[in-house]
Amino acid sequence: MNKVSPQGDAENNAAAGRKTHPGGEGKDGGGDCGPLCCSRPGARLSLFLLLLLLMLTALLAVATVLGRPPQVPENQSCVTLTNRTGFLCHDRRHCIPAHGVCDGIRTCPHGEDEDESLCRDVPRTLPSFLLAYCGDPAFWIYSDQKCDSTNNCGDCSDELSPGKPGTR
C-alpha cells in the first residue's frame, strides 16, 4: 500500500496541469465552491433577508394567535329580542339593551359596551340612538326605557305618546 501525501497530490496535480492550493482549496481560495457559494456582501444580504423573513413570519404568527382587533360597525344600533333599542356589539351577533351600555358590566364579548371612549362622559359620549330626553332636557334616560310603563323621568314625559304636549 502506498500512502500519498498532500505534497504527492500537489505534484500529481501539477503534472496533470491543474492548479492546487494548500488545504485542497480551489482557485478562489474559498474551498470547493459550488453554485450556492456567495461573496461576503452577498452572504450578509442573504442573512439579513432571512432574518427579516423570520421576523415577519413571527409577527404574522403573533397576529394570528392574538387575532385582529374587532372592527367597529358603522351602525351600532339594533333591535333587541323585546323589540327595544339596543347596542350592537362588535361581533355583530350580540344586541344588548340600551340600558346595558356603560352600566359597569361588560356584556359584549369584547367588553365594548363599557369602553372608556363610550362611557367617559355619559351622556355626551353615548350615541344619540341610546338616549331619550325627558320633558326637562337636563334629564335623560336610555332609549329602551321610553314607553316601558315606568315613570323613569319623574314627570311621566317618557311615558307620553309622541305628539302630546310635554313630549319631544
Sequence and secondary structure as in RCSB ss.txt:
>XXXX:A:sequence
MNKVSPQGDAENNAAAGRKTHPGGEGKDGGGDCGPLCCSRPGARLSLFLLLLLLMLTALLAVATVLGRPPQVPEN
QSCVTLTNRTGFLCHDRRHCIPAHGVCDGIRTCPHGEDEDESLCRDVPRTLPSFLLAYCGDPAFWIYSDQKCDST
NNCGDCSDELSPGKPGTR
>XXXX:A:secstr
     HHHHHHHHHHHT    GGG  TTSSSS  TT   HHHHHHHHHHHHHHHHHHHHHHHHHHH       S 
 EEE TTS EEEE TTSS EEEGGGTTSSS  STT GGG HHHHTTTTTTS GGGEEE SSTT EEEGGGTTSSS
  SSSSTTTS TTSTT  
